């Protein structure tokens, strides 16, 4: 991110969620607030080839569905706290279907201020169950952000961390996982990560390299990649038990009965918990 500016990639992800409502009728992931908070009709990934836009759109819809299905599972077992790391324009807190769930949004202060402006412009009320906790993942930490809120460290939480790790240094990813791993027993997390570009097909590599250059130009470079083995080691070292690691290419198939994305490399979703 550039100083004093909100995250441009947060807007892009929100546009993909909104496009999914328009183009697939929200078949994977229903978000009735997605278009309103975006505030325009420009498609996500407007400079990308159409097939790549489709793959990315369905992946982003599927990762949100996956995370919120896992959240519902945790809530049914007594979880009453959700942390959305790098919340961007995520709308969970404003359409929250769980009456007893408090949502803590943790993000860069510039992005949070921009989001609140977007919410106000769209006429979307901020419920009392939403708490904003500003931080910079490279220079701040999760503990400090939560300490300024009503978050109860003695109770398990559900952590959603999507679309962030690739923009952070490996040290910042490890530090954040370390902090999550020190939360209460039975805290659960869903996060995504990306495999090295070298694991992709030459065709996809070319598109990805172009996108990397575009993002670097706006100060939001892709920095960190992990193989599945590296991420598994990192999770285990920080106290997690991995329940599932799903390649992004297979994720949408759970909801649309089609494979979306590349067959090797690319994004992954991990679901894990802090065991007793």
C-alpha positions as CSV (number, residue, x, y, z in Angstrom):
1,X,0.0,0.0,0.0
2,X,1.0,3.6,-0.6
3,X,1.0,5.8,2.5
4,X,-2.2,7.7,3.0
5,X,-4.0,5.5,0.4
6,X,-6.5,2.6,0.9
7,X,-5.8,-0.8,-0.5
8,X,-6.5,-0.9,-4.2
9,X,-6.5,-4.7,-4.2
10,X,-9.3,-4.7,-1.5
11,X,-11.4,-2.9,-4.1
12,X,-10.5,-5.4,-6.8
13,X,-11.5,-8.3,-4.6
14,X,-14.8,-6.6,-3.7
15,X,-15.5,-6.0,-7.4
16,X,-15.1,-9.8,-8.0
17,X,-17.6,-10.6,-5.3
18,X,-20.0,-8.1,-6.8
19,X,-19.5,-9.4,-10.3
20,X,-20.3,-12.9,-9.0
21,X,-23.7,-11.6,-7.8
22,X,-24.3,-10.1,-11.3
23,X,-22.9,-12.8,-13.5
24,X,-23.6,-16.1,-11.6
25,X,-26.4,-14.8,-9.4
26,X,-24.4,-15.5,-6.3
27,X,-24.6,-19.2,-6.8
28,X,-21.5,-19.9,-4.9
29,X,-21.6,-17.0,-2.4
30,X,-24.5,-14.7,-1.7
31,X,-23.5,-11.2,-0.8
32,X,-26.4,-8.7,-1.2
33,X,-24.1,-5.8,0.0
34,X,-21.3,-6.5,-2.4
35,X,-22.3,-4.2,-5.3
36,X,-23.5,-1.4,-2.9
37,X,-20.2,-1.2,-1.0
38,X,-18.2,-1.2,-4.3
39,X,-20.2,1.8,-5.5
40,X,-19.5,1.3,-9.2
41,X,-19.9,-1.3,-12.0
42,X,-16.3,-1.6,-13.2
43,X,-15.5,-5.3,-13.3
44,X,-12.8,-6.9,-11.2
45,X,-9.6,-7.5,-13.1
46,X,-10.6,-5.4,-16.0
47,X,-7.2,-5.6,-17.7
48,X,-7.0,-9.4,-17.4
49,X,-8.2,-11.9,-20.1
50,X,-11.8,-12.9,-19.7
51,X,-11.0,-16.5,-18.8
52,X,-8.6,-15.4,-16.1
53,X,-11.2,-13.0,-14.7
54,X,-13.8,-15.8,-14.6
55,X,-11.4,-18.1,-12.7
56,X,-10.4,-15.3,-10.2
57,X,-14.1,-14.3,-9.7
58,X,-15.2,-17.8,-8.9
59,X,-12.2,-18.5,-6.7
60,X,-12.8,-15.3,-4.7
61,X,-16.5,-16.2,-4.3
62,X,-15.6,-19.8,-3.3
63,X,-13.0,-18.8,-0.7
64,X,-15.5,-16.5,1.0
65,X,-18.1,-19.3,0.9
66,X,-15.6,-21.7,2.3
67,X,-14.6,-19.4,5.1
68,X,-18.2,-18.5,6.1
69,X,-19.3,-22.2,6.0
70,X,-16.4,-22.9,8.4
71,X,-17.4,-20.0,10.6
72,X,-21.0,-21.3,10.8
73,X,-19.6,-24.6,11.9
74,X,-17.7,-22.9,14.7
75,X,-20.6,-20.7,15.8
76,X,-22.8,-23.8,16.1
77,X,-20.2,-25.1,18.6
78,X,-20.2,-22.0,20.7
79,X,-17.8,-19.5,19.0
80,X,-19.0,-15.9,19.5
81,X,-15.9,-14.0,18.2
82,X,-14.8,-13.6,14.6
83,X,-11.6,-11.8,13.6
84,X,-11.4,-10.6,9.9
85,X,-7.7,-9.9,9.2
86,X,-7.2,-7.5,6.3
87,X,-11.0,-7.0,6.1
88,X,-10.9,-4.6,3.1
89,X,-14.5,-4.3,1.9
90,X,-15.6,-7.6,3.3
91,X,-19.3,-7.3,4.4
92,X,-19.6,-10.2,6.9
93,X,-20.1,-7.9,9.8
94,X,-23.0,-6.0,8.1
95,X,-25.0,-9.0,7.0
96,X,-24.0,-11.2,10.0
97,X,-26.5,-14.1,10.3
98,X,-25.3,-15.1,13.7
99,X,-27.0,-13.1,16.5
100,X,-24.4,-13.7,19.2
101,X,-21.3,-13.2,17.0
102,X,-19.1,-10.1,17.4
103,X,-16.9,-9.3,14.4
104,X,-13.5,-7.6,14.8
105,X,-12.2,-6.1,11.6
106,X,-8.4,-5.6,11.6
107,X,-6.9,-3.6,8.8
108,X,-4.7,-0.7,7.9
109,X,-6.2,2.6,9.3
110,X,-6.3,4.2,5.8
111,X,-8.3,1.3,4.4
112,X,-10.6,1.3,7.4
113,X,-11.4,5.0,7.0
114,X,-12.1,4.5,3.3
115,X,-14.3,1.5,4.0
116,X,-16.4,3.5,6.5
117,X,-16.8,6.2,3.9
118,X,-18.0,3.6,1.4
119,X,-20.4,2.1,3.9
120,X,-21.9,5.6,4.7
121,X,-22.2,6.4,1.0
122,X,-24.0,3.1,0.4
123,X,-26.4,3.6,3.4
124,X,-25.1,0.5,5.1
125,X,-25.3,0.8,8.9
126,X,-22.5,-0.3,11.1
127,X,-24.0,-2.6,13.7
128,X,-22.9,-2.6,17.4
129,X,-21.5,-6.1,16.9
130,X,-18.7,-4.7,14.6
131,X,-15.5,-3.4,16.1
132,X,-12.7,-1.8,14.0
133,X,-9.1,-2.4,15.2
134,X,-6.5,-0.6,13.0
135,X,-3.0,-2.1,12.5
136,X,-0.2,-2.5,9.9
137,X,0.7,-6.1,9.6
138,X,4.3,-5.3,8.8
139,X,4.9,-2.9,11.7
140,X,2.1,-3.6,14.2
141,X,0.7,-6.9,15.6
142,X,-2.5,-8.7,16.3
143,X,-2.2,-8.6,20.0
144,X,-1.8,-4.9,20.2
145,X,-4.8,-4.4,17.9
146,X,-7.0,-6.6,19.9
147,X,-5.9,-5.2,23.2
148,X,-7.7,-2.0,22.4
149,X,-11.0,-3.8,21.9
150,X,-13.5,-5.9,23.9
151,X,-12.0,-9.1,22.5
152,X,-11.9,-11.9,25.1
153,X,-8.7,-13.9,24.8
154,X,-10.0,-16.6,27.2
155,X,-12.6,-17.7,24.6
156,X,-12.0,-19.3,21.2
157,X,-12.3,-17.2,18.1
158,X,-12.7,-17.8,14.4
159,X,-10.1,-16.0,12.2
160,X,-10.6,-15.2,8.5
161,X,-7.4,-14.2,6.8
162,X,-8.0,-14.0,3.0
163,X,-6.1,-12.2,0.3
164,X,-3.4,-10.9,2.5
165,X,-0.4,-13.2,3.0
166,X,1.0,-12.8,-0.5
167,X,1.5,-9.0,0.1
168,X,3.4,-9.6,3.4
169,X,7.0,-10.6,4.1
170,X,7.5,-14.1,5.2
171,X,8.4,-12.7,8.6
172,X,5.1,-10.9,8.9
173,X,3.2,-14.0,7.9
174,X,5.0,-16.0,10.5
175,X,4.5,-13.4,13.2
176,X,0.8,-13.1,12.6
177,X,0.4,-16.9,12.6
178,X,2.4,-17.0,15.9
179,X,-0.1,-14.5,17.4
180,X,-3.2,-16.4,16.2
181,X,-1.7,-19.6,17.5
182,X,-1.5,-18.1,21.0
183,X,-5.3,-17.4,21.1
184,X,-7.6,-19.7,23.1
185,X,-7.8,-23.5,22.5
186,X,-10.2,-24.3,19.7
187,X,-9.7,-21.1,17.9
188,X,-10.1,-21.8,14.2
189,X,-8.6,-20.1,11.2
190,X,-9.2,-20.1,7.4
191,X,-6.5,-18.5,5.4
192,X,-5.2,-18.5,1.8
193,X,-1.7,-18.6,0.4
194,X,-0.1,-18.9,-3.0
195,X,2.4,-21.4,-4.4
196,X,5.5,-20.1,-6.3
197,X,4.8,-18.7,-9.7
198,X,7.3,-21.2,-11.1
199,X,4.8,-24.0,-10.3
200,X,2.3,-22.5,-12.8
201,X,1.9,-23.3,-16.5
202,X,3.9,-20.9,-18.9
203,X,0.6,-19.4,-20.1
204,X,-0.6,-18.6,-16.6
205,X,2.9,-17.5,-15.6
206,X,2.8,-14.8,-18.3
207,X,-0.5,-13.4,-17.0
208,X,0.6,-13.5,-13.4
209,X,3.8,-11.7,-14.2
210,X,1.9,-9.0,-15.9
211,X,-0.4,-8.7,-12.9
212,X,2.6,-8.6,-10.5
213,X,4.0,-5.6,-12.4
214,X,0.7,-3.8,-12.3
215,X,0.4,-4.3,-8.5
216,X,4.0,-3.3,-7.9
217,X,3.3,0.0,-9.7
218,X,0.6,0.9,-7.1
219,X,2.7,-0.2,-4.1
220,X,1.0,-3.6,-3.5
221,X,3.6,-6.1,-4.6
222,X,3.2,-9.8,-4.4
223,X,6.0,-10.8,-2.0
224,X,5.6,-14.2,-0.3
225,X,4.9,-17.6,-1.8
226,X,4.8,-21.0,0.0
227,X,4.8,-24.6,-1.2
228,X,2.2,-26.7,0.6
229,X,5.0,-28.4,2.6
230,X,6.4,-25.0,3.7
231,X,3.0,-23.7,4.8
232,X,2.3,-27.0,6.6
233,X,5.6,-26.6,8.5
234,X,4.8,-23.0,9.4
235,X,1.4,-23.8,10.7
236,X,2.6,-26.7,12.8
237,X,5.5,-24.7,14.2
238,X,3.0,-22.1,15.4
239,X,0.8,-24.6,17.1
240,X,-1.9,-25.4,14.6
241,X,-3.5,-28.6,13.5
242,X,-4.3,-28.4,9.8
243,X,-7.7,-29.9,9.0
244,X,-7.7,-29.3,5.3
245,X,-5.5,-27.7,2.5
246,X,-7.6,-27.2,-0.6
247,X,-6.1,-26.1,-4.0
248,X,-7.9,-23.2,-5.4
249,X,-8.4,-25.1,-8.7
250,X,-10.7,-27.5,-6.8
251,X,-12.5,-25.1,-4.5
252,X,-15.3,-23.9,-6.8
253,X,-16.0,-27.5,-7.8
254,X,-17.5,-28.0,-4.4
255,X,-20.2,-25.5,-5.2
256,X,-20.6,-25.4,-9.0
257,X,-19.4,-28.9,-10.0
258,X,-16.7,-27.5,-12.2
259,X,-13.0,-27.1,-11.7
260,X,-11.8,-23.5,-11.8
261,X,-8.2,-22.4,-12.1
262,X,-4.9,-24.2,-12.8
263,X,-4.3,-27.8,-11.9
264,X,-0.9,-27.1,-10.2
265,X,0.3,-24.2,-8.2
266,X,-1.7,-21.1,-7.6
267,X,-3.8,-20.3,-4.5
268,X,-4.7,-22.6,-1.6
269,X,-7.2,-22.4,1.3
270,X,-6.2,-23.8,4.7
271,X,-8.6,-24.6,7.5
272,X,-6.9,-25.2,10.9
273,X,-7.4,-24.9,14.6
274,X,-5.5,-24.5,17.8
275,X,-5.7,-27.9,19.5
276,X,-6.0,-28.6,23.2
